[in-house]
Amino acid sequence: MKTSTVSLTELEGVFAVPPLARHNDKRRSLDFAENDRLVRHIIAGGITRLVYGGNAFLYHVTLAEYEALLDWLAGMPENIWAIPSAGPSYGRAMDQSAALKRHNFPCVMLLPCGDPRDAAGLERGFREFADAAEKKLILYLKDTSNFGSDKEAGLDVAARLVEDGVCVGIKYAVVLDNPLQDPYLDGLLRRVDRRRVISGMGERPAICHLRDFQLPGFTTGSGCVAPFLSNALFETCRRADWEEAATIRANFLPLEDLRDAWGPARVLHAATELADFAKCGPLIPYVTALAEGRLRELSPVARELAERDRTARTGIAQSAPASA
């Protein structure tokens, strides 16, 4: 597992956000054999940055499960950058800080808080957590109100945390119908070096964020099913081959459409299992698994994306079925 200080160049790339497999037993215990299996698949596709957060439902894990997860992540190979998440509440993050302090993770992502909060209070809590855990932070902006109702004050907090070296990166995931028109992101980038801001919503807005806002990388959930294609999308964006990037991105849209419609994390949980990359097992409360009818609709979509990824890995062009 990577333990060195985070450099700007290391933020250039794809960050997979995997689900977390569980045994189908009474406790729904973590299944690290299946989690290993999924990680091997992601790494084989060329992605070595792993963020365990929302898709792993870390909002709802017990402290004992969290400690076991950290132990597992800490045992990953040296070339893997494992990023655990913490929170979202202050008390939960502080409880988790002791476990984080025992490991040499270079940073930890703070899950966005939806509970009572304001910019000044969050800044104080983030700094206390970073000190207690002895970790640098990745902030997660999922909504313009995540840092409180005063948007400008919240962005100022992000800027101070970066300037003071408390924060090394920001996962930006504010969903808009037109990501090209994003005054909140514009405000963030006026305050923070854009090389520290990662596009945080998967493949759909990745081209816009890398091309028009010059962000250095993006996170992916669907890339856990098709890591090779997700990495290929990043590489084409880095070459500024936007037409090819759009062609690659089109492979992800059917699965992304279902994730947007039915819940991104639970759809990915099921899709990973339907594509036979890991037996992800049951979901934990407070989330309900997809109904049988939706699983039947999801199955061919997940399997098709997985097959396209396998085809791309063998060097066959994405237009092969038509040309054949």
Phi, psi and omega in degrees: 000135176300132178234355184283164179301142182286125176259161179299321182294334180286349176274358179270101180158194183254134178247108178284142179238087190280160166286173182238113184286145179227151173289150176272058179245181185300323182271353186052048185293154182294136182253091186286338175295315178288325176295321174300317181299317179293318179298320178299321178296316181295316180296321179299334177275000174101007180256125183239007176252122184235125178246119177260110185210243185298318180293339176268003181055042179291349173302332191243006182284154173283165179294324178296318177296320180299316179296320178295320178298315180298318178301318180294313180298322181294341180269007181287159181301159186298334183276000181260129175262103180262128182238106174279162175250165178218163179092204015273342182280159179299311182299318179295316179298318180293323175297323181283341185299326181295320178292321179295324182298333182284351184239161184259039174297134181290338179198167177221142179267135176267122179293143182294137183264133176252006182270176181308132187194160169212167189300313182294320179294321177296317180301316179297316180294319179299317180293320179295320178295314180301320178293316183293319181277345185056048182225149168283160186246148161248122178275150183237107177260104182254341182210151182293347179259005182302327180261024179104170185289335177274097186298317182295319178296322178296318178294325176297322177299313179303317181296317180294321180295323176290313182300324182274001177079009177284322182252131179254349182194161180228126173268113185258117187220041177277115185279130177226151176298323179235096182294346177292331179256093187221083182296332180291316176295321176303317180295322177296316184286342172288339184256330190235139174306120184299341178290352178255003184250119182258135173296127191243028185231026177080200189285333187303307180266006189299317182298312179301314184292323180280326182278309190268336179248358179053041174284152190276343183189184180211157175267157180216137168262310180297337175294347173288335174274319184231070184294325181296316180292322179296318177293324177295323176299315178299315183296322178291325176294320180296328177277357183062030174267078190289330178293315178294323178299318178295324178296317179293317181300326182303332178299330185272341191296322177301318178288320178297325177298317180290324178296318178294325184282323190245357182114112187304315187287316183288330175292318179296319178306312181287320183297322179297321178285319180297328178278358174068039174260341175190144171276096188285340175073201186282159170271155177264155173302145018258030185241141181255140179293160178295144176290161184303320181298320179287326176297320178295324178287324182286326188306306181295331179292314180295317181293324178294317178296318178298321180292321177296324177295316178298319179298317179296324181295330180276002175088007179275132183298153180296341178271008184307315181302321180288317183289332180293000000 
